Amino acid sequence: MRKISFVKLAGGGVVLCVLIACAVQVVLIFSTTFLMGRIPMYDEFATRDFSRWSGLAKQICCNAAAVVVDAPNWNSKSAVRFEINFDDPLVRGGHRSEFRLKATEFRRPYEYGFKIFVPPDWQSDDNEVVVMQMHNVPDNWKGEWGLVPPLQLSLLNNTWVLRTAWGRVPTWLDRNGDIRHDLPWSQPFERGKWSSWTFRTKWSLDGDGNIEVEKDGDLVFQRHGPNCYDNLLAPYLKFGVYTPSWKYLSEPPELKTRKMFFTDVSAREL
């Protein structure tokens, strides 16, 4: 009887976990589809506020983490300054100040853009600073845990770094999945200068997928073929400042503050 009771209890626990995961998934799908920043989108922050961004679209710890300011080295222009400090409260489990848009659809072409300014006093270290993510919407109901974004732009040491990932996600029955990673492009960055970025995506698990990345009008990366995970929803754009490695540090980093400037943020379906 004890053995049977234990089996029933264990089975009930599994069912409960699945039900909770399904409930979380429903909330996640609803919020990421309807309550985040909309598409099409264009914001040069000329209104000096964040009226185009809903509360859920802003992943910040406090008002000082995202502020509209005069754009550095650009007369009569506004920009948003994202800032994180090591001592600030964590946001969604990490040190981040980011805005995001809603999830997209598979096999539909989208184009995103922004201009970004690296401060002239920027100091580099081994803690990668992510400034753009095309992040996946995890399928909690399948048992998927957090994965790296299918497309990511970051600063590491003195270099722009572009990372990609795609494949079959881990599930309750297959804890390994089949995830592929790549670092297809990198380039030294310049401080005290604006750079213009354009990202064109067509998310697909098959051969019709496409990614194009332009920097200052030049094509720096292009890939055809599978480019995302086998999720229910296609990826969404996030931009700002995020340092994934900070939460794993046993002591504060030497560089405890990170800030970056963005303007002319755009998103549209082609």
N, C-alpha and C positions, 0 to 999 in steps of 0.2 A: 504493500500500500504506500509506503514511504517513497519507493522508487517511482511509482505511478504519479504520486502527488508532485514529486520533484520535476518529472518530465512535463506534467501539465503546467507547472509554475514557469518552467523555462520557456515552454512554447508560448504561454501567455505573455511573457516578457518580450519575446521577439515580436509578437503581434502588436503589442503596445508600442514598441519602438517604431515599427513600420507605420502605424497609424499616426504617431506624432510626426514622423518624417513627412508623411503625406499632407498633414495639416500645415506644416511649415512650408511645404512646397506650394500649396494653394495660395498662401499669403504672399510668398515670394513672387510667384507668377503674376498675381494681381497687381502688386505694388510696382514691379519692374516693368510691367506693360502699360499701366495707366497713370501711375502717380509720380513718375520721374520726369526729368526734363524732356520736352517734346522734340519731335522731328517733323518738319524742317526747323532749324534753329540758326539764328545769327545774332551774336551779341558782341558789340564793341565797347560795352559798358559806358556808353555816352550818357545814360540816365543816372550814372553814379550810384546805382543800387543793383540788387539782384532780383528784380521783379520778374524776370523771365525764368527764374529757377525756384522750384518748389522746395519746401523744407526737406523733403525726403531726398531730393536730388543733391543736397549739400551734406557731405560727410566731413564735418568739422567739429572740433571740440568746443569752440567758443568764437565770439564775434571777431576777435583779433586774428584768427586763423585765416580769414579771407576778407580782404578789404579792397575797395575800389580806390585807386590812387592815380596821380598823374603818371602817364607812361614814361619810364626813364628814356632819356635820349630821343624823345619824340614829342615835338611841340603840339599842343592842342589835341592831345590824344589821351584816352583813359585806358586803364588796364586793371586787372585784378591781381593783387599780391597774395599768393598763398604762402603761409609760414607755419612751420612746425618747430616745436621745442621738445627736447627729450623729456622734460619734466611735466609736460602737459598730459592730461588724461588720455588714455587710449581711445581710439574711435574704431569701432568694429574690429577690436582685437589688435590694432596696430597704430603706429605713429603716422597719421595721415591728415592732410587737408586737401580734399578733392571734391569736384563736382562731377556728376554723371548724367547721362541721358538714358532713355528707356531702351529696353532690349529690342533687337531688330528681328528680321525674318531671314531664313535660309534662302539661298539662290536668288536674292535680290541685291542689286548693286547699290552701294552707298558711298558717299564721299564726305569726309570730315576734314576740317582744317583749323589751324590756329597759328598765332605768332607767339613766340616765347623768347624771353630775355633772361640770359644768365648774368647775374650781377657781376660787376667788375672785381669785387672783392671775394668772389667765390673761391673757397679752398676745397681741394679734393682729398678724399681718403678712400679706404677700402669698403665703405658702406654705400652700396648702390642706392641712388636716388631715382625713383621712378617718377616720370613726369606725364606719361600717357599709358593707359591700358585699354585694350579691347578685351574686356573681361567676360568670362563665361558665366551663365546662370546655372549654378550647380543643381543637379537632379538629386535632391535629398532623399526622395522616395525610393531611389535605386540604391542608396547607400553610398553615394559619392561624397568624398570629403573635398576640402579646398584644393584647387589646382592652380598652377601658374597660368597667366593669361595666354590666349592664343596669339596675341600680338602685344608687344610692350616696347616702349622707348624709355631709356633711362640714361643717367650720367654715372659713370664709374671711373674713378680716378680723373683723368683729363679727357675722357672720351665719351662721345655719344655711342650708345649700344642699342641695337635692335635685336629683340629675342622673339622667337616664334615657338608654338607648341600645338600639337594636334593629336587626334587618335581616339581610342575607345576608353571611356572613363572606368575607374574601379566601381564595382557594385557589391551588394551583399554576398553574391555568389562568386565573384571574381575580384578579389581584393587587389590584384595587380593591375588589371586593365592592360592597355597597350598604348602608352603615351610616348610621343616622339618630341624631342627638343632640338632647337637649333639656334645658333647665334650667327645670322647670315650677313650682318653688316655692322661696322663700327667706323668711327672717324673722330679725330680730335675736335673739340669744340672751342669756340672763341668766347671770351668773357666780354661783358659790356657791349653786346651786340644783339640785335633782334634777328631771329631766324624764322623763316616761314615754312610750315609743314602741311602737306596734304596726304591723306590716307584714303585710298579707294579699296573697298572690300566687297567681295561676294563670297559669303560664308557657305561652305559645302564640304561634305565628307567625301565627295567624289571628284572626278577630274575636271568638273566645271568651276571649281573654286578659283578665286583670284585675289591677290593682294598686290597693291602698288603703293610705294611710299616715295614722295617727292620732298626734297629739302631745297628751299630757295629756287624752286622751279626745275631742279634737276632730278631725274629719276635715279634713286639710289638703291632701290630694291623692288624686285618683281618676282612673283611666284604663282604658277598655275598648278592646280591640283588640290588635294585635301588640305584644309587649313584650320580646322576647328575640332571641337569635341562632339560626340554624339549625344548632345543635350536636347531637351525639348525646345528651348529657346536659343536663338542665335546670340552672339556676343553684343555687348554695349560699350560705349565710350566712357572712360573716366580720365580726367586730367587734373593736374595739380602737383602736389608734393607728397611722396610716400617713401618711407625708408623701411622695407621689410625686416632688415637684419637688426634694427635697434631693439626689438623686443626680446632678442636672444642674448643680448649683451649682459655680462655679469656686473659690469660697472659702466658709468656714463662714458660716451665717446668724447674724444677731444673736441670735436666740432658738434656742439649741442643744439645748434639752430640751423635750419635750412629754409631758404625763401626763394621764390621764383615768380616771374611776372608773365601773365598771359593776356592776349587781346585778340580780337577778330576771330572768335570761336564760331565755327559753322558746322552744320550737319544737314545733309539732304539725301533723298533717294534719287538716283540717277534714272 
